[in-house]
Amino acid sequence: FGVLTLSSALSVFAKTDINFLLIGEHVLKIAAFGLIIIWIWQWLSLRAREETLLVFITISLFGALLLTTTFSTIFLKQIETDAGKSLALSAQVFDFYLGSLKSKALTTTEFFARSEELGSALKARDLKEAERLAREFLKNSDRQFVTLALKNGTIIFKSGAAIKSGENVLVEKVGGEALAGRPVVLISDSDSEGFSIRSGAPVFYQNKVVGAVISGYLLNDDFSKKFKTTGN
């Protein structure tokens, strides 16, 4: 811009005829415009490098973000799928384990209920003999509780808890089904044992129902630990 100013100053003194001042004016103008073009080119080239750098940085960040998001989504989806399969398998194993316990509980309870000694004791209302047989049953099996009831549902023996006044097995479905002559096994709640696998079977004496046996497994923390050990 200084050179351009100088050429403009020379044009004031230059005459229309060709002379040194006129030639100098045009030379300076050409030099000034050349310098301006060089300066503009350098400024544009500097901005081009910056913009190119910014473009490359933006593309790199976008690519990294895209790859991270894609692989994270795939990874989380795989984790979700694996967790779903694991839960489904665990549910099947747990269902199979509960089913086997229910079958085992019912079979053993029915076997004990068919004892002639037990039938005779309940028919005669021999509480001591019935208690002895029940405790022997608990000792020789892996049942965690056992309850004996007469034909009218009155409880005469209950392991692990005191018998309440007027307590009757007919208030629960297992007891009602057993006294009706139908063996049954359910997972239900009880005031005495809590949440448990409860199997009930009728006790016969001379082909008549004289009482019922209820036994099973407690579904508590010990059961969870045992299931984990058995599952592994």
Disulfide bonds with the S-S distance in Angstrom:
none
